[in-house]
Amino acid sequence: FDPRAETAPVLLLSRSQSSSMQAGTLRSVKEGYCALCYAKAKDKCAKCKRPYCSKTCQEKDWNLGHKGDCGLTDLPALATVPSPPARLLRESVERPVVSDAAWRRLQESSDVGLRQGPPRGLRNLGNTCYLNAVLQGLYHAAPMLESYCREHRVNGGGASSPLSAGARSAPCGCFRCDLGAMMANCFEPRPPAEAGEAVQLCPGDRVMLHSLGKKELNFQEGTIEAPMPPDLDAENARIGVRLNGSVKPVLARPANIAFCGRPAAGPSEVVKWLPKLGEFNFGTQEDAHEALRSLLRLIEDEDLHELGERLKSKCAIGEAAALPEPNADLTASPSRLFGGLLVSQCTCTNRECAASSFSFEAFMDLSLDITEATDSVEDALRLFTAAERLDKKNGWRCETCLQTVRARKQLTILAAPPVLVLQLKRFRFGGLQNKVTRPVSFEAALNLRPFLWKHSLGESGKPLMYELRAIVVHLDKAGFSHFGHYVAFVRRKAPPGAGGASSRWYLLDDGTVTQVAEADVLKQQAYLLLYARATDSAGEAAGISSSAAASASAKRQGDAVLPGLPGRCRGRGGAVCSFYACADGLCTRCYSEENGRPPPPGGGAAAGDPSSAPLAASPADSPSSGAASAQRAGAGNTGGSKTPSSAASAAAVAATAAKATKKVGMNDKCPCGSGLKYKKCHGKPE
């Protein structure tokens, strides 16, 4: 069964039975739950005794990273990570492109929530569907980028700061100015109607007829024809509507016309920049992911060039102008919106040593592999952050014990970005039909917490929620990847007064706009997924819809917290999540959801469990803040890109906890509190 579903089957226990569950009881193998799907286990790994319900789950778990962790569960886990090098810290930039104070002012003055009302399509100017889909995704997933380009266009750019108080008289003509002009003219040419206010109709708008005497005309769509009557409020005012497929327009009152969307506009302001985006030519079919990276890279290059011009204007006559710092790109707008930080940990498998070395890398998006084991985006992220074993051909030289060992290496996210872009690798090299058409499911809400470094956030038990804002889909024919068509699906806020859900999904096929159901969106073969980060207050500041936030909260929490349950273990509908709880008061499922890893074999809150250690209260919402939090937590590290760390004390604690684990005999009472013997509950003892 799916442990995230609200109707998942659970074990029913009475209050006396639930209160008799002891903290720190045997877990993992002894629990009898599958490590992958949490169903009743019937099999186990021959080496590490990890439980599974079937060979299918065991094979999938092996391919998703268990092969890198098998037999290494007794390695000590470090509670801190060394500080990243200064070149990856935003605080180390003395001359930023955009200061933190200026960026906060822009955030406070910008609406980062969902766009309101029906969207507007973009005309295809000649195989520009990839560009239209990317622009739609950026506009709906990252409203701060549009605000930044608008402010830069108002200020005029040049030698002035992009967010300075003194505005210039005219734009400077850079790509950011043209991008801001395109978004202002093509996406939102007229302000959206307020609550209770009618939308101003213009020629070319897409409308739908309703409440007419001729019932065959009701609910038919068309476009408004010019000219418009001078007074729409007049009793005899009529508007011409050309229905789809008809030649002669139909005259109707304004009260019988419902606004559906604005006419498509061409992104000519951006198309003219194609030669400078990279190896893009007008009229040729290109990759949407490469176009996205090229757009952000061009904005970043212009930010850095403007910073250099600003530094030159400030230097005195005869003095050498200060150059932008090598890591000044961390303070540019693309890095502030899409930039995150990865940490790679390489651990020596020699139990007497168990030293770790860390390396760090910045990212703008995550490219996820699609394999036979990846059925969902969560599976792809798990594979991305799975541990791997460095074999003899690729042995690792430990700097502590000076031996070449088969080390354990794992890549995780240290600092998550405000806007998360996930690329599913659907194109492969070689052959003609080289597109991966395997379905990969995804949800409207994503909890990134299980894939982060276990101490990336201030509170280890707090999920990091993202809301899906837009997806880009590549439509192919017979699996061919060298040609096709790109479309975008975007989420918009429902019109004022509309009943039902608070948001709606739209299909943007160049200039054609169609409202679709969310269930249809979640069935698409997505190529790019654009998520916006939610905030602590139910996602209001980040624009997460109330329905998605409530759905994500319901998946994570039960309907009620039962009295007598150990600690924080949640109940669902009067039942217990599962019948074992570790010392920190969480069952296996809740522990994995909150900490991003299975619980330790000897109980969750043992002295060596790093999850019970107190952490800093400030969340890591950027690479700099996450690194600063890690720097405050760590002590005695070098601050370089690779830092060895000893774990002798943690290894001793883990060994003590392993010895303290009591084996359950066949005739002993089951630790679940049922009152039955262990053999009656789970069969033969391990």
C-alpha positions as CSV (number, residue, x, y, z in Angstrom):
1,F,0.0,0.0,0.0
2,D,1.0,3.6,-0.4
3,P,2.0,5.0,3.0
4,R,1.3,8.5,1.9
5,A,-2.4,7.8,1.2
6,E,-5.0,8.9,3.7
7,T,-6.8,5.6,3.3
8,A,-3.7,3.4,3.8
9,P,-4.4,0.2,5.9
10,V,-3.0,0.4,9.4
11,L,-2.8,-1.9,12.4
12,L,-5.6,-1.2,14.8
13,L,-4.6,-1.3,18.5
14,S,-6.4,-0.5,21.6
15,R,-5.3,2.4,23.8
16,S,-3.8,-0.1,26.3
17,Q,-1.9,-1.9,23.6
18,S,-0.7,1.4,22.0
19,S,0.5,2.6,25.4
20,S,2.4,-0.6,26.0
21,M,4.7,-0.1,23.0
22,Q,8.1,0.5,24.3
23,A,10.5,3.1,22.9
24,G,13.7,1.7,21.4
25,T,12.3,-1.7,20.5
26,L,13.7,-3.7,17.6
27,R,13.2,-2.1,14.2
28,S,13.8,-2.7,10.5
29,V,13.9,-6.6,10.2
30,K,12.0,-7.2,13.4
31,E,9.3,-4.8,12.5
32,G,8.1,-6.9,9.6
33,Y,7.5,-4.0,7.2
34,C,8.9,-3.7,3.7
35,A,11.6,-1.0,3.5
36,L,10.2,0.3,0.2
37,C,6.4,0.2,0.3
38,Y,5.8,-0.5,4.1
39,A,3.7,-3.6,3.4
40,K,4.1,-6.7,5.5
41,A,7.5,-8.1,4.9
42,K,7.9,-11.6,3.6
43,D,11.5,-11.7,2.5
44,K,14.8,-10.0,3.5
45,C,18.2,-9.1,2.1
46,A,20.6,-12.0,2.6
47,K,23.5,-9.6,3.7
48,C,22.0,-6.8,5.7
49,K,18.6,-8.3,6.6
50,R,16.7,-5.4,5.1
51,P,13.0,-6.5,4.9
52,Y,10.9,-6.6,1.8
53,C,7.4,-7.7,0.9
54,S,8.4,-9.2,-2.5
55,K,11.3,-9.8,-4.9
56,T,10.0,-6.9,-7.0
57,C,10.4,-4.4,-4.1
58,Q,13.8,-5.8,-3.3
59,E,15.0,-5.5,-6.9
60,K,13.7,-1.9,-7.2
61,D,15.3,-0.9,-3.9
62,W,18.5,-2.4,-5.0
63,N,18.5,-0.4,-8.2
64,L,17.5,2.8,-6.4
65,G,20.6,2.8,-4.3
66,H,20.5,0.0,-1.8
67,K,23.4,-1.7,-3.5
68,G,25.6,1.2,-2.4
69,D,24.4,1.0,1.2
70,C,24.1,-2.8,1.7
71,G,26.3,-3.9,4.6
72,L,27.3,-0.4,5.5
73,T,24.4,0.6,7.8
74,D,26.7,0.3,10.8
75,L,28.9,3.2,9.5
76,P,28.6,6.2,11.9
77,A,26.6,9.1,10.6
78,L,28.1,12.6,11.0
79,A,26.0,15.3,12.6
80,T,27.7,18.2,10.9
81,V,29.1,19.0,7.5
82,P,32.2,21.2,7.1
83,S,31.7,24.7,5.7
84,P,31.9,25.0,1.9
85,P,34.7,27.0,0.4
86,A,34.4,30.8,0.4
87,R,33.9,30.8,-3.4
88,L,30.5,29.1,-2.9
89,L,29.3,31.5,-0.1
90,R,27.2,34.4,-1.1
91,E,28.2,36.3,2.0
92,S,31.9,36.3,0.8
93,V,31.0,38.6,-2.1
94,E,32.1,42.1,-1.1
95,R,30.8,43.8,-4.3
96,P,27.5,42.0,-5.2
97,V,25.5,42.5,-8.4
98,V,22.3,42.9,-6.3
99,S,22.7,43.4,-2.6
100,D,20.7,41.3,-0.1
101,A,18.8,44.4,1.1
102,A,17.9,45.4,-2.5
103,W,16.7,41.9,-3.2
104,R,14.6,41.8,-0.1
105,R,13.0,45.1,-1.1
106,L,12.1,43.6,-4.5
107,Q,10.7,40.5,-2.8
108,E,8.5,42.6,-0.5
109,S,7.2,44.7,-3.5
110,S,6.5,41.7,-5.8
111,D,3.6,39.3,-5.9
112,V,5.2,35.9,-6.0
113,G,1.9,34.0,-5.9
114,L,0.0,32.4,-8.7
115,R,-1.0,34.5,-11.7
116,Q,-4.6,35.3,-11.9
117,G,-7.1,34.6,-14.6
118,P,-6.6,32.8,-18.0
119,P,-3.1,33.0,-19.5
120,R,-2.2,34.3,-22.9
121,G,-0.5,32.3,-25.6
122,L,2.6,33.1,-27.7
123,R,2.6,32.9,-31.5
124,N,5.0,30.5,-33.2
125,L,7.3,32.6,-35.3
126,G,8.9,29.6,-36.9
127,N,9.8,26.5,-34.9
128,T,9.9,28.7,-31.7
129,C,7.7,26.3,-29.7
130,Y,10.6,25.4,-27.4
131,L,11.1,29.1,-26.6
132,N,7.4,29.7,-26.1
133,A,7.2,26.8,-23.6
134,V,10.3,27.9,-21.7
135,L,9.1,31.5,-21.5
136,Q,5.7,30.4,-20.2
137,G,7.3,28.2,-17.6
138,L,9.6,31.0,-16.4
139,Y,6.8,33.6,-16.2
140,H,4.6,31.4,-14.1
141,A,7.1,29.6,-11.9
142,A,9.5,32.5,-11.2
143,P,7.5,35.8,-10.9
144,M,10.6,37.4,-9.3
145,L,12.4,37.2,-12.6
146,E,9.7,39.2,-14.3
147,S,9.8,41.7,-11.4
148,Y,13.6,42.0,-11.7
149,C,13.5,42.6,-15.5
150,R,10.7,45.2,-15.1
151,E,12.7,47.1,-12.4
152,H,15.8,47.0,-14.5
153,R,13.9,48.3,-17.5
154,V,12.4,51.1,-15.5
155,N,15.8,52.1,-14.0
156,G,17.3,52.1,-17.5
157,G,20.3,49.8,-16.6
158,G,23.7,51.2,-17.7
159,A,26.0,52.3,-14.9
160,S,23.2,52.4,-12.4
161,S,22.3,49.6,-10.1
162,P,19.6,47.3,-11.4
163,L,17.5,48.0,-8.4
164,S,18.6,51.6,-7.6
165,A,16.2,54.2,-6.4
166,G,17.0,56.7,-9.1
167,A,15.3,55.7,-12.3
168,R,16.7,56.4,-15.8
169,S,14.6,57.9,-18.6
170,A,14.8,55.1,-21.1
171,P,15.8,51.4,-21.2
172,C,19.3,50.5,-22.1
173,G,18.3,48.0,-24.8
174,C,19.8,44.9,-23.2
175,F,18.3,41.4,-23.1
176,R,16.8,42.0,-19.7
177,C,15.0,45.1,-20.9
178,D,13.6,43.2,-24.0
179,L,12.6,40.3,-21.8
180,G,10.8,42.6,-19.4
181,A,9.1,44.4,-22.3
182,M,8.0,41.0,-23.8
183,M,6.5,39.8,-20.5
184,A,4.7,43.2,-20.1
185,N,3.3,43.3,-23.6
186,C,2.7,39.7,-24.4
187,F,1.7,38.0,-21.1
188,E,-0.2,40.8,-19.3
189,P,-1.1,43.6,-21.7
190,R,-4.0,44.7,-19.5
191,P,-4.3,44.5,-15.7
192,P,-6.4,41.6,-14.4
193,A,-9.9,42.4,-13.2
194,E,-10.4,42.8,-9.5
195,A,-13.0,41.0,-7.5
196,G,-16.5,41.9,-8.8
197,E,-15.1,43.9,-11.7
198,A,-15.8,43.0,-15.3
199,V,-13.0,42.3,-17.7
200,Q,-12.5,44.9,-20.4
201,L,-13.1,43.2,-23.7
202,C,-11.0,44.1,-26.8
203,P,-10.8,42.9,-30.4
204,G,-9.1,39.5,-30.7
205,D,-10.1,38.3,-27.2
206,R,-11.2,34.7,-26.9
207,V,-14.7,34.6,-25.5
208,M,-17.6,32.1,-25.0
209,L,-21.3,32.8,-25.5
210,H,-23.9,31.9,-22.9
211,S,-27.5,32.6,-21.8
212,L,-28.7,33.2,-25.4
213,G,-32.2,32.5,-26.7
214,K,-30.6,30.3,-29.4
215,K,-29.5,27.4,-27.3
216,E,-27.3,26.0,-30.1
217,L,-25.0,29.0,-29.7
218,N,-24.5,28.7,-26.0
219,F,-21.1,27.5,-24.8
220,Q,-19.5,28.1,-28.2
221,E,-16.2,29.8,-28.3
222,G,-14.9,32.5,-30.7
223,T,-13.0,35.8,-31.0
224,I,-14.2,39.3,-30.8
225,E,-14.4,41.2,-34.1
226,A,-13.7,44.9,-34.5
227,P,-15.1,47.5,-34.3
228,M,-16.2,47.7,-30.7
229,P,-19.3,49.8,-29.7
230,P,-18.3,53.1,-28.1
231,D,-20.5,52.5,-25.0
232,L,-20.7,48.9,-23.8
233,D,-23.2,49.8,-21.1
234,A,-25.8,51.0,-23.6
235,E,-28.9,49.0,-23.9
236,N,-28.5,48.5,-27.6
237,A,-24.8,47.7,-27.5
238,R,-23.8,44.6,-29.5
239,I,-20.4,43.0,-30.0
240,G,-19.5,40.9,-33.0
241,V,-18.1,37.4,-32.1
242,R,-16.7,35.2,-34.9
243,L,-17.3,31.6,-33.7
244,N,-14.8,28.9,-34.4
245,G,-15.4,27.5,-37.9
246,S,-17.8,30.2,-39.0
247,V,-17.4,33.1,-41.4
248,K,-20.1,35.6,-40.4
249,P,-19.8,37.0,-36.8
250,V,-22.6,36.7,-34.3
251,L,-23.9,39.8,-32.5
252,A,-24.4,39.4,-28.8
253,R,-24.8,41.6,-25.7
254,P,-21.8,42.1,-23.5
255,A,-23.7,40.4,-20.7
256,N,-23.9,37.2,-22.8
257,I,-20.1,37.1,-23.5
258,A,-17.7,35.4,-21.1
259,F,-14.0,36.3,-21.3
260,C,-11.8,33.2,-22.0
261,G,-8.4,34.7,-22.8
262,R,-6.4,37.3,-24.7
263,P,-5.1,36.8,-28.2
264,A,-1.7,35.3,-28.8
265,A,1.3,37.6,-29.1
266,G,4.7,37.0,-30.7
267,P,7.8,37.0,-28.5
268,S,9.8,38.9,-31.2
269,E,11.7,40.8,-28.5
270,V,13.3,37.6,-27.4
271,V,13.6,35.8,-30.7
272,K,16.0,38.5,-32.0
273,W,18.4,37.5,-29.2
274,L,18.7,33.9,-30.4
275,P,22.2,34.3,-32.0
276,K,23.5,35.5,-28.6
277,L,21.9,32.8,-26.6
278,G,24.3,30.2,-27.9
279,E,24.2,27.9,-30.9
280,F,20.6,28.7,-31.7
281,N,19.4,29.6,-35.2
282,F,16.1,31.1,-36.2
283,G,13.8,28.5,-37.8
284,T,15.5,25.4,-36.4
285,Q,14.2,23.0,-33.8
286,E,16.1,23.3,-30.5
287,D,16.1,21.7,-27.0
288,A,14.0,23.4,-24.4
289,H,16.4,22.7,-21.5
290,E,19.3,24.2,-23.4
291,A,17.2,27.3,-24.2
292,L,16.3,27.6,-20.5
293,R,20.0,27.5,-19.4
294,S,21.0,29.9,-22.2
295,L,18.4,32.4,-21.1
296,L,19.6,32.4,-17.5
297,R,23.2,32.5,-18.6
298,L,22.7,35.6,-20.8
299,I,20.9,37.4,-17.9
300,E,23.8,36.5,-15.6
301,D,26.4,37.7,-18.1
302,E,24.7,41.0,-18.5
303,D,24.4,41.3,-14.7
304,L,28.2,40.8,-14.3
305,H,29.0,43.2,-17.2
306,E,26.8,45.8,-15.6
307,L,28.6,45.3,-12.3
308,G,31.9,45.9,-14.0
309,E,30.7,49.1,-15.6
310,R,29.4,50.3,-12.3
311,L,32.7,49.6,-10.6
312,K,34.5,51.5,-13.3
313,S,32.3,54.6,-12.9
314,K,33.0,54.7,-9.2
315,C,36.8,54.6,-9.4
316,A,38.8,57.8,-9.3
317,I,40.7,59.2,-12.3
318,G,44.1,57.5,-12.6
319,E,43.2,54.5,-10.4
320,A,42.7,51.0,-11.6
321,A,39.1,49.9,-11.7
322,A,38.1,47.1,-9.4
323,L,37.0,43.9,-11.2
324,P,34.0,41.8,-10.2
325,E,34.9,39.0,-7.9
326,P,35.1,35.5,-9.4
327,N,32.1,34.4,-7.4
328,A,30.0,37.5,-8.0
329,D,27.6,35.4,-10.1
330,L,26.2,34.1,-6.8
331,T,24.6,37.5,-6.2
332,A,23.0,37.7,-9.7
333,S,19.3,37.2,-10.2
334,P,19.5,33.7,-11.8
335,S,21.5,32.3,-8.9
336,R,19.3,33.9,-6.3
337,L,16.3,32.3,-7.9
338,F,17.5,29.0,-9.2
339,G,20.8,28.4,-7.5
340,G,21.3,25.6,-5.0
341,L,24.2,23.7,-3.4
342,L,25.1,20.0,-3.6
343,V,27.4,18.2,-1.1
344,S,29.2,15.0,-1.9
345,Q,30.3,12.8,1.0
346,C,32.9,10.1,0.6
347,T,33.3,7.8,3.6
348,C,36.0,5.3,4.3
349,T,34.5,1.8,4.8
350,N,37.3,0.8,7.2
351,R,35.4,0.7,10.5
352,E,38.4,1.6,12.5
353,C,38.8,4.8,10.5
354,A,35.3,5.8,9.1
355,A,36.7,9.2,8.0
356,S,34.7,11.3,5.6
357,S,35.7,13.8,2.9
358,F,33.3,16.4,1.5
359,S,33.1,18.3,-1.8
360,F,30.6,21.0,-2.8
361,E,29.1,22.1,-6.1
362,A,26.6,24.7,-7.1
363,F,23.7,23.9,-9.4
364,M,20.9,25.7,-11.3
365,D,18.8,22.6,-12.1
366,L,18.9,18.9,-11.4
367,S,19.0,16.4,-14.3
368,L,17.4,13.1,-13.3
369,D,18.0,9.7,-14.9
370,I,15.1,7.6,-16.0
371,T,15.6,3.9,-15.5
372,E,13.5,0.8,-15.1
373,A,13.3,1.4,-11.4
374,T,12.2,5.1,-11.6
375,D,8.4,5.1,-11.6
376,S,8.1,8.6,-10.1
377,V,10.0,11.8,-9.6
378,E,10.6,10.8,-6.0
379,D,12.3,7.6,-7.3
380,A,14.4,9.7,-9.7
381,L,15.5,12.0,-6.8
382,R,16.2,9.0,-4.6
383,L,18.4,7.5,-7.4
384,F,20.1,10.9,-7.8
385,T,20.9,11.1,-4.0
386,A,21.6,7.3,-3.6
387,A,24.8,6.1,-2.1
388,E,27.3,4.3,-4.5
389,R,30.2,2.1,-3.8
390,L,33.6,2.9,-5.3
391,D,34.9,-0.5,-6.4
392,K,38.5,-1.7,-6.8
393,K,38.9,-0.1,-10.3
394,N,37.8,3.2,-8.9
395,G,39.1,2.9,-5.3
396,W,39.4,5.9,-3.0
397,R,42.5,6.9,-1.2
398,C,41.6,7.7,2.4
399,E,43.7,10.6,3.7
400,T,43.2,9.5,7.3
401,C,44.2,5.8,7.3
402,L,46.2,6.1,4.1
403,Q,44.6,3.1,2.5
404,T,42.8,2.5,-0.8
405,V,39.3,1.4,0.1
406,R,35.9,0.7,-1.5
407,A,34.5,3.9,-0.2
408,R,30.8,4.9,0.1
409,K,30.0,8.0,-1.8
410,Q,26.7,9.9,-1.7
411,L,25.5,13.1,-3.3
412,T,22.8,15.1,-1.5
413,I,21.3,18.6,-1.6
414,L,22.8,21.0,1.0
415,A,20.8,24.1,0.2
416,A,17.6,24.2,-1.8
417,P,16.7,27.0,-4.3
418,P,13.6,29.1,-4.2
419,V,12.6,27.8,-7.7
420,L,13.5,24.1,-8.3
421,V,13.9,23.0,-12.0
422,L,14.0,19.2,-12.6
423,Q,14.9,17.9,-16.0
424,L,14.0,14.3,-16.8
425,K,16.6,12.8,-19.2
426,R,14.3,11.7,-21.9
427,F,16.8,12.0,-24.8
428,R,19.7,9.7,-25.4
429,F,22.5,9.7,-27.9
430,G,22.7,7.2,-30.7
431,G,20.0,5.9,-33.0
432,L,16.9,7.4,-34.4
433,Q,14.2,6.4,-31.9
434,N,16.2,7.4,-28.9
435,K,13.6,9.2,-26.7
436,V,12.7,7.6,-23.4
437,T,9.0,7.4,-23.3
438,R,8.7,5.6,-19.9
439,P,6.0,7.3,-17.8
440,V,7.3,9.0,-14.7
441,S,4.6,10.1,-12.2
442,F,4.7,13.4,-10.3
443,E,2.5,15.2,-7.9
444,A,1.4,18.8,-7.5
445,A,3.3,19.1,-4.3
446,L,6.9,17.8,-3.7
447,N,8.6,17.3,-0.3
448,L,12.3,17.8,-0.9
449,R,13.2,17.0,2.7
450,P,14.1,13.3,2.2
451,F,16.7,14.3,-0.5
452,L,18.5,17.0,1.5
453,W,21.5,16.6,3.8
454,K,20.0,15.5,7.1
455,H,20.9,18.8,8.8
456,S,20.3,21.2,5.9
457,L,17.3,22.8,7.6
458,G,17.0,24.3,11.0
459,E,14.3,21.7,12.1
460,S,15.1,18.2,11.0
461,G,11.4,17.1,11.3
462,K,10.1,19.9,9.1
463,P,9.3,19.0,5.4
464,L,10.5,21.3,2.6
465,M,7.5,21.7,0.4
466,Y,7.4,22.8,-3.2
467,E,4.4,23.5,-5.4
468,L,4.3,22.6,-9.1
469,R,3.9,25.8,-11.1
470,A,4.6,24.7,-14.7
471,I,5.8,21.7,-16.8
472,V,7.2,21.5,-20.3
473,V,6.3,18.5,-22.4
474,H,7.9,17.3,-25.6
475,L,5.4,15.7,-28.0
476,D,7.1,13.2,-30.3
477,K,6.1,10.7,-32.9
478,A,7.1,7.0,-32.7
479,G,9.9,7.9,-30.2
480,F,11.9,10.1,-32.5
481,S,13.8,12.8,-30.6
482,H,15.3,14.9,-33.4
483,F,11.9,16.5,-34.2
484,G,8.7,17.1,-32.3
485,H,6.7,19.9,-30.6
486,Y,6.9,21.5,-27.2
487,V,3.9,22.6,-25.1
488,A,3.6,24.0,-21.6
489,F,1.1,23.4,-18.8
490,V,0.9,26.2,-16.2
491,R,-1.0,26.7,-13.0
492,R,-3.0,30.0,-12.6
493,K,-5.2,31.3,-9.8
494,A,-8.9,30.8,-10.3
495,P,-10.9,33.9,-11.2
496,P,-12.6,35.7,-8.3
497,G,-15.9,34.2,-7.3
498,A,-15.2,30.9,-9.1
499,G,-16.2,27.9,-7.0
500,G,-14.2,24.7,-6.5
501,A,-10.4,24.7,-6.5
502,S,-8.4,27.8,-5.8
503,S,-6.2,27.2,-8.9
504,R,-6.6,26.0,-12.5
505,W,-4.4,24.4,-15.0
506,Y,-4.0,25.5,-18.7
507,L,-2.4,23.9,-21.7
508,L,-0.4,26.4,-23.7
509,D,0.2,25.1,-27.2
510,D,1.8,28.2,-28.7
511,G,-1.1,30.6,-29.2
512,T,-3.8,28.0,-28.3
513,V,-4.9,28.1,-24.6
514,T,-7.1,25.3,-23.2
515,Q,-8.2,24.7,-19.6
516,V,-7.4,21.2,-18.5
517,A,-8.0,19.2,-15.3
518,E,-5.1,18.6,-12.9
519,A,-5.5,14.9,-13.3
520,D,-4.7,15.2,-17.0
521,V,-1.7,17.3,-16.2
522,L,-0.2,14.7,-13.8
523,K,-0.4,12.1,-16.5
524,Q,1.9,13.9,-19.0
525,Q,5.4,12.7,-19.9
526,A,7.1,15.8,-18.4
527,Y,10.5,16.9,-19.7
528,L,10.9,19.9,-17.4
529,L,9.2,20.4,-14.0
530,L,9.3,23.8,-12.4
531,Y,8.5,24.0,-8.7
532,A,8.2,27.0,-6.5
533,R,9.2,26.8,-2.8
534,A,6.5,27.2,-0.2
535,T,7.0,29.0,3.1
536,D,6.2,28.0,6.7
537,S,2.8,29.8,6.8
538,A,1.0,27.3,4.6
539,G,2.8,28.6,1.6
540,E,1.1,32.0,1.3
541,A,4.3,34.0,0.7
542,A,5.5,31.6,-1.9
543,G,2.2,31.4,-3.6
544,I,1.3,27.8,-2.8
545,S,-2.4,27.2,-3.2
546,S,-4.4,26.3,-0.1
547,S,-5.6,23.0,-1.7
548,A,-2.1,21.8,-2.5
549,A,-0.8,22.8,1.0
550,A,-3.7,21.1,2.7
551,S,-3.2,18.0,0.5
552,A,0.5,17.8,1.3
553,S,-0.2,18.4,5.0
554,A,-2.8,15.6,5.0
555,K,-0.4,13.2,3.4
556,R,2.2,14.0,6.0
557,Q,0.0,14.2,9.1
558,G,-2.7,12.0,10.4
559,D,-6.3,12.9,11.1
560,A,-5.6,13.0,14.9
561,V,-2.9,12.4,17.4
562,L,-4.1,9.6,19.7
563,P,-3.5,9.7,23.4
564,G,-1.1,7.1,24.6
565,L,1.0,7.1,21.4
566,P,4.7,7.3,22.1
567,G,5.9,10.9,21.5
568,R,5.2,12.4,18.0
569,C,3.9,9.2,16.3
570,R,0.8,10.3,14.4
571,G,-2.5,8.4,14.1
572,R,-4.8,8.1,11.1
573,G,-8.5,7.8,11.6
574,G,-8.2,6.4,15.1
575,A,-5.5,3.9,14.2
576,V,-1.7,3.8,14.7
577,C,0.7,4.6,11.8
578,S,2.6,1.4,12.5
579,F,3.1,-0.7,15.6
580,Y,6.7,0.2,16.3
581,A,8.1,3.5,17.6
582,C,11.7,4.5,18.1
583,A,13.0,6.5,21.0
584,D,12.2,9.8,19.4
585,G,8.5,8.8,19.1
586,L,8.2,8.1,15.4
587,C,7.3,5.0,13.4
588,T,9.4,3.9,10.5
589,R,7.2,5.7,7.9
590,C,7.1,9.0,9.8
591,Y,10.8,8.8,10.6
592,S,11.7,8.3,6.9
593,E,9.5,11.2,5.8
594,E,10.9,13.6,8.3
595,N,14.6,12.6,8.3
596,G,15.0,11.4,4.7
597,R,16.5,8.1,5.7
598,P,15.4,4.8,7.5
599,P,15.7,4.8,11.3
600,P,18.8,3.2,12.9
601,P,18.5,-0.4,13.8
602,G,19.0,0.2,17.5
603,G,16.3,2.9,18.1
604,G,15.9,6.4,16.7
605,A,17.0,8.5,19.7
606,A,20.1,6.6,20.8
607,A,23.0,8.7,22.0
608,G,24.7,8.5,18.7
609,D,21.7,9.4,16.6
610,P,22.4,12.8,15.0
611,S,18.7,13.5,14.4
612,S,18.1,14.1,18.1
613,A,20.8,16.8,18.3
614,P,19.6,20.4,18.6
615,L,20.0,22.4,15.5
616,A,19.9,26.1,14.4
617,A,16.5,27.6,14.0
618,S,17.1,29.5,10.7
619,P,16.2,27.6,7.5
620,A,18.6,27.4,4.6
621,D,16.7,29.1,1.8
622,S,19.8,29.8,-0.3
623,P,23.3,28.3,-0.8
624,S,24.8,31.0,1.4
625,S,22.4,30.6,4.3
626,G,22.6,26.8,4.2
627,A,26.4,27.0,4.2
628,A,26.4,29.5,7.0
629,S,24.2,27.2,9.0
630,A,26.5,24.3,8.4
631,Q,29.5,26.5,9.3
632,R,27.9,27.4,12.6
633,A,27.2,23.7,13.3
634,G,30.6,22.4,12.3
635,A,33.8,23.0,14.2
636,G,37.4,22.3,13.5
637,N,37.0,22.0,9.7
638,T,39.3,23.4,7.1
639,G,36.7,25.2,4.9
640,G,38.1,23.8,1.7
641,S,36.2,22.0,-1.1
642,K,37.2,18.6,0.4
643,T,37.5,18.2,4.2
644,P,38.2,14.9,6.0
645,S,36.3,14.3,9.3
646,S,36.9,11.6,11.9
647,A,33.9,9.7,13.4
648,A,35.6,7.5,16.0
649,S,33.2,8.6,18.8
650,A,30.1,8.1,16.7
651,A,31.4,4.6,15.7
652,A,31.8,3.7,19.4
653,V,28.3,4.8,20.2
654,A,26.9,2.9,17.3
655,A,28.7,-0.2,18.4
656,T,27.4,0.1,21.9
657,A,23.8,0.6,20.6
658,A,24.2,-2.6,18.4
659,K,25.3,-4.7,21.4
660,A,22.3,-3.4,23.5
661,T,19.8,-4.7,20.9
662,K,18.0,-7.6,22.5
663,K,17.0,-10.6,20.3
664,V,13.4,-11.6,20.3
665,G,12.8,-15.3,20.9
666,M,10.1,-17.4,19.3
667,N,8.1,-17.7,22.5
668,D,8.8,-14.1,23.7
669,K,6.0,-11.6,23.7
670,C,5.9,-9.5,20.6
671,P,7.2,-6.0,21.2
672,C,4.3,-4.6,19.3
673,G,2.2,-4.9,22.4
674,S,-0.4,-7.3,21.0
675,G,0.1,-9.7,23.9
676,L,0.8,-12.6,21.5
677,K,4.0,-14.5,21.1
678,Y,6.4,-13.3,18.5
679,K,5.9,-16.5,16.4
680,K,2.1,-15.8,16.2
681,C,2.7,-12.2,14.9
682,H,5.6,-12.6,12.6
683,G,6.4,-16.3,12.2
684,K,9.9,-17.6,12.9
685,P,12.4,-15.3,14.7
686,E,15.4,-13.9,12.9
